[in-house]
Amino acid sequence: MKISILGGTGNIGKGFALRMSKKHEVIIGSRNAEKAKASAAEYNDILANYGMEPGITGTDNKTAAEHANIIFLAIRYENIPSIIDLIRPVLDKQIIISVVVPMAKDRCHIQHDASPLMIDVPKEDYYVNYFCYTTPPAGSAAQEIAMLLPEGTELVASFHNVPSHNLADLDAELNYDVGVCGNSEHSKNIVSDLVRDIPNLRPLDVGPLETSAMVESLTPLIINIASRNRLKNIGIKFV
Ligand SMILES: NC(=O)c1ccc[n+]([C@@H]2O[C@H](COP(=O)([O-])OP(=O)(O)OC[C@H]3O[C@@H](n4cnc5c(N)ncnc54)[C@H](OP(=O)(O)O)[C@@H]3O)[C@@H](O)[C@H]2O)c1
């Protein structure tokens, strides 16, 4: 497979690049081709230190998307529309993977009259200090992305609950389950195989793209649990 990672210079993009390059051709995408090339060189140095083939390349996001079979959207939710606008002209038969989680800390906003159970709460809106899922109008980030993509584009939502630090640490054992959501069994099977390419990750079919909100929203839950209980790099495992 030729796998392009848009936002491949970022936290989670680095982990995908390092982990996917063992079996696939990996292209880093960035808004700035020089930055992508610098990241590719840095990642190749890491691979070389592990005795692995250092074949990662870097280019601008549009060129990266054009030359791929698989496109990881490894960028933040708010930057999605501009990226989709950029790559739309070069989309043909690529499978798109959304790892995007819309979440916020300071915007966890509770309205005083939101629930009849809150009669004792002071009559003013207030904010609470934890990460919460910020549900997009379409239901999930993946459903928003589906609306922006040309009709017929295959989109899979996955990898939301894997911590970037461990993904990018080739010594780290990744003992996690990875939900896979999408409307095409064909593309879900391909993405599940990509999950299996990473040792100790288990792909689990969650259902159609409509189920992606449930999986996306697990990420702020994981981060809240990690920070309150001093747990590092935790993920999801169904036992
Ligand atoms: N971090 C995690 O542990 C984790 C886990 C699961 C899922 N995710 C999801 O993965 C996505 C990326 O997270 P991240 O932590 O890797 O993000 P990040 O490092 O903050 O950003 C990723 C890349 O986005 C690009 N970018 C920044 N501003 C942009 C803009 N205005 N337009 C287009 N591209 C822009 C940058 O690349 P260039 O400057 O090179 O263009 C940056 O390297 C998010 O949607 C997140 O919810 C993250």
The ligand as a Tripos MOL2 file, in Angstrom:
@<TRIPOS>MOLECULE
LIG
   48    52     1     0     0
SMALL
NO_CHARGES

@<TRIPOS>ATOM
      1 N1         -2.3990   12.9150   19.8190 N.am      1 LIG1
      2 C1         -3.0420   11.7750   20.0650 C.2       1 LIG1
      3 O1         -2.6640   11.0010   20.9840 O.2       1 LIG1
      4 C2         -4.2230   11.3780   19.2190 C.ar      1 LIG1
      5 C3         -4.7810   10.0980   19.3770 C.ar      1 LIG1
      6 C4         -5.8400    9.7300   18.5750 C.ar      1 LIG1
      7 C5         -6.3700   10.6310   17.6570 C.ar      1 LIG1
      8 N2         -5.8360   11.8850   17.5340 N.ar      1 LIG1
      9 C6         -6.3990   12.8050   16.5380 C.3       1 LIG1
     10 O2         -5.4060   12.9830   15.5390 O.3       1 LIG1
     11 C7         -5.4940   14.2970   15.0060 C.3       1 LIG1
     12 C8         -4.1230   14.9390   15.0850 C.3       1 LIG1
     13 O3         -3.7520   15.0680   16.4400 O.3       1 LIG1
     14 P1         -2.2760   15.5230   16.8030 P.3       1 LIG1
     15 O4         -2.1900   15.5470   18.2680 O.co2     1 LIG1
     16 O5         -1.3020   14.6990   16.0420 O.co2     1 LIG1
     17 O6         -2.2830   17.0250   16.2110 O.3       1 LIG1
     18 P2         -1.1210   18.0860   16.0690 P.3       1 LIG1
     19 O7          0.2040   17.4490   16.2860 O.co2     1 LIG1
     20 O8         -1.4720   19.2820   16.8640 O.co2     1 LIG1
     21 O9         -1.2890   18.5510   14.5380 O.3       1 LIG1
     22 C9         -1.1070   17.6580   13.4520 C.3       1 LIG1
     23 C10        -0.6660   18.4510   12.2280 C.3       1 LIG1
     24 O10        -1.7130   19.3060   11.7730 O.3       1 LIG1
     25 C11        -1.1280   20.2660   10.9030 C.3       1 LIG1
     26 N3         -1.8290   21.5420   11.0360 N.ar      1 LIG1
     27 C12        -1.7350   22.4480   12.0420 C.ar      1 LIG1
     28 N4         -2.5370   23.5210   11.7920 N.ar      1 LIG1
     29 C13        -3.1310   23.2730   10.6030 C.ar      1 LIG1
     30 C14        -4.0480   23.9910    9.7770 C.ar      1 LIG1
     31 N5         -4.5210   25.1920   10.1490 N.pl3     1 LIG1
     32 N6         -4.4380   23.4390    8.6120 N.ar      1 LIG1
     33 C15        -3.9650   22.2280    8.2420 C.ar      1 LIG1
     34 N7         -3.0900   21.4910    8.9380 N.ar      1 LIG1
     35 C16        -2.6800   22.0160   10.1090 C.ar      1 LIG1
     36 C17         0.3500   20.3890   11.3230 C.3       1 LIG1
     37 O11         1.1190   19.9270   10.2230 O.3       1 LIG1
     38 P3          1.9070   20.9400    9.2330 P.3       1 LIG1
     39 O12         2.2880   22.1650   10.0280 O.co2     1 LIG1
     40 O13         3.0950   20.1310    8.8660 O.co2     1 LIG1
     41 O14         0.9670   21.2150    8.1030 O.co2     1 LIG1
     42 C18         0.4830   19.4280   12.4880 C.3       1 LIG1
     43 O15         1.7120   18.7510   12.5150 O.3       1 LIG1
     44 C19        -6.5520   15.0510   15.8250 C.3       1 LIG1
     45 O16        -7.7500   15.0950   15.1060 O.3       1 LIG1
     46 C20        -6.6890   14.2030   17.0810 C.3       1 LIG1
     47 O17        -7.9930   14.2820   17.6050 O.3       1 LIG1
     48 C21        -4.7650   12.2550   18.2830 C.ar      1 LIG1
@<TRIPOS>BOND
     1     1     2 1
     2     2     3 2
     3     2     4 1
     4     4     5 ar
     5     4    48 ar
     6     5     6 ar
     7     6     7 ar
     8     7     8 ar
     9     8     9 1
    10     8    48 ar
    11     9    10 1
    12     9    46 1
    13    10    11 1
    14    11    12 1
    15    11    44 1
    16    12    13 1
    17    13    14 1
    18    14    15 2
    19    14    16 1
    20    14    17 1
    21    17    18 1
    22    18    19 2
    23    18    20 1
    24    18    21 1
    25    21    22 1
    26    22    23 1
    27    23    24 1
    28    23    42 1
    29    24    25 1
    30    25    26 1
    31    25    36 1
    32    26    27 ar
    33    26    35 ar
    34    27    28 ar
    35    28    29 ar
    36    29    30 ar
    37    29    35 ar
    38    30    31 1
    39    30    32 ar
    40    32    33 ar
    41    33    34 ar
    42    34    35 ar
    43    36    37 1
    44    36    42 1
    45    37    38 1
    46    38    39 2
    47    38    40 1
    48    38    41 1
    49    42    43 1
    50    44    45 1
    51    44    46 1
    52    46    47 1
@<TRIPOS>SUBSTRUCTURE
     1 LIG1         1 GROUP 0 **** ****
